[in-house]
Amino acid sequence: IREVLADTFAAIEQNIGVYRAELKIEEIGMVSFVGKGIVRIKGLPNAKSEEIIRFPGDNYGMVFNLDPEEVAVIMLSESENIKAKQIARRTGSIMEVSVGEELLGRVVDGMGRPLDEGGSIQTMQRMPIEREAPAIMERAAVNVPLQTGTMVVDSMIPIGRGQRELILGDRQTGKTSMAIDTIINQRDKDVICIYCSIGQEKSEVALVAAELRKNDAMENCIIVAATGEDPPAMNFIAPYAGTTIAEFFAEKGHDVLIVYDDLTRHARAYRELSLLLRRPPGREAFPGDIFYIHSRLLERATHYRNGGSLTALPIIETQAQDISAYIPTNLISITDGQIYLSPELFRKGILPAVDVGLSVSRVGGKSQLPAFAE
């Protein structure tokens, strides 16, 4: 034992003699205000937009506003434990999400953390949730159909791989059911599907996962979930994180389908954050850049020249059949067509309740199967 201790102490003394302490510069700030889901910090003059800020107790937030004298942060965890005059530290890294084939068949949140009972997820790569949309020269024409399995859609309102087709209608008209049926129809077509749930109840997300497993469609599917119990920041970043996960597969040459359910709740989460941060409200109290947050999301969907594609099916909810409201008209102008589900047809028992007079596909006709075209 004496020999072992002697050798150990000798090794320690040798390492102490070699070790040289290095000075590390760390930029810190002080919390000056705590609100519902937001925090203001004095200091951090070099903080970057979308940079992750670390708070005591392993709480994290994302930089949202860069003002001359303070930084506004939206919290990615509960803000109840954050107090004024606490220290906040920069991490130097922007908001990223885990990507990889290890996510297939799993339910994760907007940061790539597992929400199901499948254990931890070990991925080899992380990518920023905010990425530039592909340039024009990186895009190819939409010429391959995406079969939804719904006859009225495939025959009259066809969708192509790489297209963005909006699904809209009042509450309880079958919007989510149509999207889930489309995902189930891809189980034997070598299409990777991502279902992005925004602001729904945990029970609703569990029902979707159970339906996909029941129909053997979960193996090639990833569910990115942000529930109504999560902070508004998690609901805001969820669709961007889901799109980054989808781009990982699309850039490798896979065909990917992503469903955003729904962007109405996403817009409300962004409005809540913006009003809390004192950004000036505009039409219907939405901030002036509400169009931009959806356009920069949906412009990332395309048919790549390398053969891969990213097809987007955003869902929004209308009020009293008003498709000319602010958010619906924004998304109608961004997307390549829309499928309108009528509550009147739904009440008559016509399912799916597709109103063919108000529905259109501006691209899919070029990729439609000849049997349908005739």
PALO-611985 format. One line per 8 residues: their letters; for each residue x, y, z of C-alpha. Coordinates in nm, 4 decimals, padded with zeros to 6 digits. Example, Ala and Ser with C-alpha at 12.3 -4.5 7.8 and 13.67 -1.06 7.14 Angstrom:
2
as> 01.2300 -00.4500 00.7800  01.3670 -00.1060 00.7140
***
This chain:
374
irevladt> 00.0000 00.0000 00.0000  00.2860 00.2356 00.0822  00.4374 00.1810 -00.2617  00.1061 00.2493 -00.4331  00.0515 00.5686 -00.2335  00.4070 00.6807 -00.3021  00.3631 00.6277 -00.6767  00.0294 00.8099 -00.6699
faaieqni> 00.1668 01.1133 -00.4872  00.4682 01.1196 -00.7179  00.2410 01.1237 -01.0225  00.0300 01.4021 -00.8704  00.3386 01.6144 -00.7947  00.4644 01.5602 -01.1488  00.1327 01.6732 -01.3001  00.1166 01.9741 -01.0686
gvyraelk> 00.4604 02.0748 -01.1857  00.3591 02.0545 -01.5514  00.0104 02.2110 -01.5158  -00.0198 02.5782 -01.5877  -00.3444 02.7538 -01.4997  -00.5024 02.9350 -01.7943  -00.7096 03.2484 -01.7676  -01.0545 03.2108 -01.9207
ieeigmvs> -01.2600 03.5131 -02.0145  -01.6297 03.4594 -01.9469  -01.8945 03.7166 -02.0268  -02.1681 03.7341 -01.7647  -02.4750 03.9495 -01.7122  -02.7264 04.0143 -01.4379  -03.0978 03.9410 -01.4559  -03.2906 04.2690 -01.4299
fvgkgivr> -03.6472 04.1536 -01.5035  -03.8346 03.8228 -01.5024  -04.1692 03.7825 -01.6789  -04.3830 03.4965 -01.8033  -04.1449 03.3065 -02.0279  -03.9055 03.5988 -02.0765  -03.6041 03.7433 -01.8950  -03.4186 04.0715 -01.9407
ikglpnak> -03.0462 04.0813 -01.8701  -02.8185 04.3787 -01.8132  -02.4807 04.3300 -01.9712  -02.3736 04.0665 -02.2286  -02.2724 04.3298 -02.4880  -02.1369 04.0673 -02.7287  -02.4351 03.8308 -02.7160  -02.5599 03.7094 -03.0558
seeiirfp> -02.9127 03.6639 -03.1791  -03.0442 03.3122 -03.1011  -02.7488 03.2414 -02.8713  -02.8149 03.0104 -02.5776  -02.7864 03.1748 -02.2328  -02.7283 02.9619 -01.9225  -02.8934 03.0452 -01.5907  -02.8405 02.8910 -01.2452
gdnygmvf> -02.9961 02.5492 -01.1970  -02.9355 02.4302 -01.5560  -03.2008 02.6638 -01.6965  -03.1539 02.7884 -02.0502  -03.2920 03.0627 -02.2691  -03.2440 03.1970 -02.6206  -03.1502 03.5554 -02.7073  -03.4450 03.7201 -02.8806
nldpeeva> -03.3927 04.0977 -02.8535  -03.0629 04.2837 -02.8713  -03.1141 04.6282 -02.7199  -02.8376 04.8845 -02.6538  -02.8363 04.8375 -02.2766  -02.9903 04.4938 -02.2241  -03.0604 04.1577 -02.3808  -03.4084 04.0032 -02.3883
vimlsese> -03.4152 03.6232 -02.3595  -03.7042 03.3812 -02.4149  -03.6915 03.0924 -02.1700  -03.6645 02.7344 -02.2947  -03.7411 02.6090 -01.9441  -03.9719 02.7313 -01.6715  -03.8855 03.0797 -01.5503  -04.0226 03.0384 -01.1942
nikakqia> -03.6757 02.9565 -01.0604  -03.5143 03.2630 -01.2175  -03.4784 03.5614 -00.9847  -03.3672 03.9196 -01.0329  -02.9950 03.9869 -00.9802  -02.9008 03.6280 -01.0670  -02.6010 03.5732 -01.2907  -02.6552 03.4726 -01.6563
rrtgsime> -02.3734 03.3389 -01.8720  -02.3161 03.3223 -02.2459  -02.2557 02.9791 -02.3941  -02.1217 03.0994 -02.7284  -02.3422 02.8552 -02.9219  -02.6620 02.9305 -03.1096  -02.9810 02.7259 -03.0859  -02.9261 02.3763 -03.2286
vsvgeell> -03.1119 02.0446 -03.2408  -02.9886 01.6867 -03.2593  -03.0299 01.5237 -03.6017  -02.9743 01.1716 -03.7272  -03.1370 00.8396 -03.8029  -03.1401 00.7653 -03.4295  -03.4464 00.9925 -03.4049  -03.6621 00.7705 -03.6270
grvvdgmg> -03.9542 00.6235 -03.4378  -03.9106 00.8633 -03.1443  -04.1007 01.1526 -02.9859  -03.8745 01.4500 -02.9077  -03.9080 01.8149 -02.8103  -03.7766 02.1181 -02.9960  -03.4285 02.0653 -02.8534  -03.4088 01.6998 -02.9577
rpldeggs> -03.4657 01.5630 -02.6058  -03.6750 01.2430 -02.5842  -04.0312 01.2671 -02.4580  -04.1223 00.8991 -02.4937  -04.0106 00.5983 -02.2929  -03.7468 00.4850 -02.5405  -03.4486 00.6004 -02.3376  -03.1828 00.8551 -02.4245
iqtmqrmp> -03.0940 00.9407 -02.7841  -02.7280 00.9405 -02.8852  -02.6779 01.1313 -03.2096  -02.3501 01.2228 -03.3773  -02.4552 01.5599 -03.5173  -02.6336 01.8810 -03.4252  -02.7555 02.1502 -03.6640  -02.8882 02.5065 -03.6136
iereapai> -03.2669 02.5312 -03.6099  -03.2536 02.8477 -03.8228  -03.0971 02.7857 -04.1635  -03.1079 02.9681 -04.4935  -03.3546 02.8370 -04.7481  -03.1965 02.6647 -05.0506  -03.0939 02.8980 -05.3306  -03.2810 02.8933 -05.6625
meraavnv> -02.9987 02.7031 -05.8337  -03.0197 02.4300 -05.5671  -03.3856 02.3630 -05.6429  -03.5406 02.1381 -05.9046  -03.8876 02.1247 -06.0574  -04.1587 01.9384 -05.8679  -04.2280 01.6367 -06.0879  -04.2893 01.3389 -05.8552
plqtgtmv> -04.6305 01.2963 -05.6886  -04.6805 01.2561 -05.3163  -04.9760 01.0196 -05.2824  -05.1918 01.1136 -04.9846  -05.4223 00.8125 -05.0099  -05.7224 01.0457 -05.0251  -05.8864 01.0122 -05.3661  -06.0311 01.3632 -05.3863
vdsmipig> -05.6889 01.5158 -05.3118  -05.4812 01.2907 -05.5379  -05.7226 01.3351 -05.8303  -05.8289 01.7004 -05.8056  -05.5762 01.8760 -05.5776  -05.2548 01.6757 -05.6351  -04.9468 01.7349 -05.4218  -04.5908 01.6926 -05.5527
rgqrelil> -04.2803 01.6058 -05.3572  -04.1219 01.9364 -05.2640  -04.4499 02.1283 -05.2628  -04.6040 02.3310 -04.9792  -04.9771 02.2635 -04.9512  -05.1814 02.4370 -04.6829  -05.4593 02.2512 -04.4999  -05.7104 02.4873 -04.3396
gdrqtgkt> -06.0572 02.4805 -04.1925  -06.2550 02.5385 -03.8760  -06.2156 02.3296 -03.5622  -06.3089 01.9622 -03.5806  -06.3249 01.9394 -03.9594  -06.0647 01.6646 -04.0021  -05.7452 01.8618 -04.0708  -05.5198 01.6525 -03.8476
smaidtii> -05.6875 01.3302 -03.9645  -05.6060 01.4142 -04.3267  -05.2427 01.4834 -04.2379  -05.2118 01.1607 -04.0339  -05.3699 00.9604 -04.3180  -05.1102 01.1095 -04.5531  -04.8281 01.0046 -04.3189  -04.9705 00.6522 -04.2876
nqrdkdvi> -04.9928 00.6277 -04.6669  -04.6142 00.6840 -04.6923  -04.5199 00.3783 -04.4835  -04.4251 00.1661 -04.7888  -04.3144 00.4501 -05.0187  -03.9680 00.5235 -04.8708  -04.0761 00.8670 -04.7439  -03.9559 00.9858 -04.4027
ciycsigq> -04.2317 01.1713 -04.2172  -04.2046 01.4305 -03.9424  -04.5105 01.5364 -03.7464  -04.4570 01.8661 -03.5658  -04.7142 01.9240 -03.2919  -04.7430 02.2841 -03.1701  -04.9383 02.3799 -02.8606  -05.1509 02.0650 -02.8389
eksevalv> -05.2330 01.8648 -02.5282  -05.0044 01.5778 -02.4336  -05.2968 01.3387 -02.4736  -05.3459 01.4494 -02.8344  -04.9788 01.3885 -02.9130  -05.0019 01.0458 -02.7486  -05.3078 00.9602 -02.9614  -05.1222 01.0553 -03.2805
aaelrknd> -04.8226 00.8411 -03.1810  -05.0540 00.5489 -03.0966  -05.2330 00.5818 -03.4316  -04.9029 00.5782 -03.6218  -04.7783 00.2741 -03.4288  -05.1078 00.0952 -03.4833  -05.0687 00.1380 -03.8605  -04.6951 00.0484 -03.8629
amenciiv> -04.6034 00.4001 -03.9752  -04.3912 00.5076 -03.6775  -04.0687 00.3391 -03.7928  -04.0058 00.6075 -04.0559  -04.1648 00.8888 -03.8574  -04.0418 01.1425 -03.6002  -04.2752 01.3411 -03.3769  -04.1492 01.6827 -03.2643
aatgedpp> -04.3829 01.7954 -02.9882  -04.4316 02.1224 -02.8020  -04.7385 02.1042 -02.5808  -04.9574 02.3754 -02.4347  -04.7890 02.3187 -02.0981  -04.4463 02.4119 -02.2385  -04.3121 02.7699 -02.2366  -04.4147 02.9729 -02.5448
amnfiapy> -04.0522 02.9703 -02.6608  -04.0661 02.5910 -02.7041  -04.3800 02.6269 -02.9165  -04.2008 02.8905 -03.1219  -03.8855 02.6894 -03.1963  -04.0580 02.3525 -03.2529  -04.1373 02.3901 -03.6279  -03.7878 02.5240 -03.7029
agttiaef> -03.6310 02.2315 -03.5181  -03.8549 01.9864 -03.7043  -03.7567 02.1426 -04.0365  -03.3865 02.1129 -03.9538  -03.4332 01.7427 -03.8729  -03.6184 01.7035 -04.2047  -03.3433 01.8850 -04.3966  -03.0841 01.6438 -04.2590
faekghdv> -03.2582 01.3579 -04.4405  -03.3567 01.5587 -04.7505  -02.9993 01.6740 -04.8101  -02.8932 01.3084 -04.8085  -03.1303 01.2366 -05.0976  -03.4362 01.1154 -04.9048  -03.7936 01.2259 -04.9683  -03.9304 01.3858 -04.6508
livyddlt> -04.2799 01.4970 -04.5524  -04.3282 01.7389 -04.2632  -04.6625 01.8332 -04.1081  -04.6960 02.1500 -03.8964  -04.9970 02.1097 -03.6660  -05.0709 02.3906 -03.6411  -04.9205 02.7248 -03.7395  -05.2108 02.9187 -03.5872
rharayre> -05.0820 02.8233 -03.2423  -04.7291 02.9005 -03.3588  -04.8342 03.2525 -03.4571  -05.0059 03.2987 -03.1198  -04.6934 03.1865 -02.9334  -04.4844 03.4363 -03.1304  -04.7398 03.7107 -03.0640  -04.7289 03.6332 -02.6916
lslllrrp> -04.3496 03.6547 -02.6825  -04.3425 03.9709 -02.8915  -04.5977 04.1545 -02.6797  -04.4183 04.0514 -02.3596  -04.0974 04.1928 -02.5069  -04.2727 04.5207 -02.5957  -04.2486 04.4775 -02.9696  -04.5097 04.7044 -03.1293
pgreafpg> -04.8319 04.5238 -03.2248  -04.9813 04.5550 -03.5704  -05.2862 04.4072 -03.7379  -05.4894 04.1850 -03.5012  -05.2152 04.2504 -03.2399  -04.9656 04.0379 -03.4327  -04.6172 04.1904 -03.4731  -04.5189 04.3259 -03.8107
difyihsr> -04.2837 04.0370 -03.8918  -04.5408 03.7587 -03.8447  -04.5360 03.6973 -04.2214  -04.1588 03.6595 -04.2143  -04.1488 03.3919 -03.9426  -04.3713 03.1651 -04.1541  -04.2173 03.2485 -04.4911  -03.8632 03.1714 -04.3752
llerathy> -03.9946 02.8413 -04.2390  -04.1889 02.7260 -04.5458  -03.9326 02.8483 -04.8016  -03.7043 02.5704 -04.6750  -03.9371 02.3124 -04.8338  -03.8341 02.2254 -05.1888  -03.7240 01.9580 -05.4335  -03.3427 01.9430 -05.4204
rnggslta> -03.1272 01.8922 -05.7275  -02.9568 01.6000 -05.5515  -03.2840 01.4099 -05.5694  -03.4084 01.4666 -05.2154  -03.7228 01.6619 -05.1369  -03.8942 01.8281 -04.8444  -04.2727 01.8492 -04.8715  -04.4551 02.0709 -04.6204
lpiietqa> -04.8170 02.0356 -04.5101  -04.8864 02.3297 -04.2771  -05.2201 02.3261 -04.0948  -05.4064 02.6335 -03.9716  -05.7390 02.6833 -03.8009  -05.9937 02.9336 -03.9301  -06.2621 03.1101 -03.7298  -06.6215 03.0899 -03.8593
qdisayip> -06.5018 02.9886 -04.2096  -06.3098 03.3175 -04.2475  -06.0260 03.2254 -04.4818  -05.9560 03.5958 -04.5437  -05.8250 03.6550 -04.1905  -05.4682 03.7720 -04.1325  -05.2829 03.4442 -04.0718  -05.4778 03.2372 -04.3311
tnlisitd> -05.4155 03.4927 -04.6080  -05.0482 03.5131 -04.5117  -05.0044 03.1381 -04.5449  -05.2192 03.1092 -04.8588  -04.9825 03.3565 -05.0263  -04.6719 03.1695 -04.9057  -04.7779 02.8160 -05.0008  -04.8315 02.6510 -05.3398
gqiylspe> -05.2002 02.5843 -05.2850  -05.4515 02.5032 -05.0149  -05.6994 02.2319 -04.9178  -06.0040 02.3844 -04.7501  -06.2143 02.1598 -04.5266  -06.5698 02.2854 -04.4972  -06.7609 02.2478 -04.1688  -07.0881 02.2366 -04.3647
lfrkgilp> -06.9732 01.9353 -04.5656  -06.8449 01.7776 -04.2450  -07.1845 01.8150 -04.0782  -07.3486 01.6524 -04.3805  -07.1248 01.3485 -04.3345  -06.9168 01.4096 -04.6482  -06.5695 01.2921 -04.5479  -06.3114 01.4165 -04.6111
avdvglsv> -06.4925 01.7491 -04.6123  -06.2845 01.8992 -04.8961  -06.4388 02.2039 -05.0605  -06.3092 02.1635 -05.4154  -06.4258 02.5134 -05.5068  -06.1954 02.6817 -05.2550  -05.9096 02.4298 -05.2819  -05.6303 02.4460 -05.5373
srvggksq> -05.2865 02.3039 -05.6128  -05.0631 02.5376 -05.8099  -04.7770 02.2919 -05.8677  -04.8915 01.9340 -05.8163  -05.0645 01.9017 -06.1527  -04.7212 01.8782 -06.3201  -04.6407 01.5719 -06.1083  -04.9799 01.4009 -06.1164
lpafae> -04.9977 01.0381 -06.2186  -05.1280 00.9911 -06.5763  -05.4181 00.7774 -06.4523  -05.5496 01.0680 -06.2444  -05.4765 01.3281 -06.5108  -05.6925 01.1436 -06.7619
***
